[in-house]
Amino acid sequence: MENKCLYPACEQVPYGRGLCFNHYQSAARFVKQGRTDWPTLIKLGKAKPVRKRKTWFLDQPIDGETE
């Protein structure tokens, strides 16, 4: 697991999709504006896919999530 943001020269801890909070917010803004999309960013190595969360105790998908 990466301990730092995917953005070049950023040493911050990842918040989501491999990006720190600030860079995640920037990417999400571009996605919302229609300037890019998550699949494209993932393909370019500029973001990671969403991790599926699992319950800590049961190790089963949370309601509505699939493996």
C-alpha positions as MATLAB code, in Angstrom:
seq = 'MENKCLYPACEQVPYGRGLCFNHYQSAARFVKQGRTDWPTLIKLGKAKPVRKRKTWFLDQPIDGETE';
ca = [
       0.000    0.000    0.000;
       1.289    3.431   -0.954;
       2.013    5.779    1.912;
       1.907    8.947   -0.173;
      -0.310   10.714   -2.668;
      -0.039    9.716   -6.351;
       0.425   13.355   -7.358;
       4.102   13.957   -8.251;
       6.197   15.444   -5.441;
       3.286   15.275   -2.963;
       4.244   13.538    0.263;
       0.804   13.693    1.889;
      -1.031   10.575    3.080;
      -3.658    9.253    0.628;
      -7.271   10.107    1.415;
      -9.111    8.478   -1.481;
      -8.291    6.852   -4.818;
      -4.589    7.117   -3.947;
      -4.699   10.909   -3.666;
      -4.343   13.163   -0.641;
      -7.397   15.172    0.400;
      -6.439   18.293   -1.595;
      -5.544   16.439   -4.798;
      -8.610   14.203   -4.489;
     -10.786   17.323   -4.236;
      -9.103   18.801   -7.326;
      -9.613   15.612   -9.331;
     -13.225   15.298   -8.163;
     -13.870   18.890   -9.233;
     -12.521   18.157  -12.751;
     -14.696   15.036  -12.921;
     -17.769   16.984  -11.785;
     -17.067   19.668  -14.408;
     -16.908   16.976  -17.092;
     -13.276   17.744  -17.955;
     -12.256   14.135  -17.260;
     -13.645   11.005  -15.612;
     -12.432    8.501  -13.039;
     -11.859    5.647  -15.542;
      -9.565    7.896  -17.591;
      -7.637    9.044  -14.522;
      -7.250    5.413  -13.418;
      -6.046    4.357  -16.887;
      -3.448    7.156  -16.830;
      -2.272    6.133  -13.345;
      -3.463    9.421  -11.865;
      -6.001    7.779   -9.539;
      -6.781    4.347   -8.175;
     -10.080    2.454   -8.363;
     -12.469    2.740   -5.444;
     -11.649    0.213   -2.742;
     -14.510   -1.950   -1.642;
     -15.063   -1.432    2.068;
     -15.726   -4.470    4.189;
     -16.997   -4.774    7.662;
     -14.109   -5.198    9.998;
     -15.649   -7.942   12.083;
     -17.383  -10.063    9.458;
     -15.143   -9.523    6.430;
     -18.270   -9.326    4.266;
     -19.354   -6.599    1.851;
     -21.359   -3.746    3.324;
     -25.003   -3.631    2.163;
     -25.200   -3.032   -1.575;
     -21.495   -3.575   -2.274;
     -20.127   -6.502   -4.240;
     -16.715   -8.098   -4.264;
];
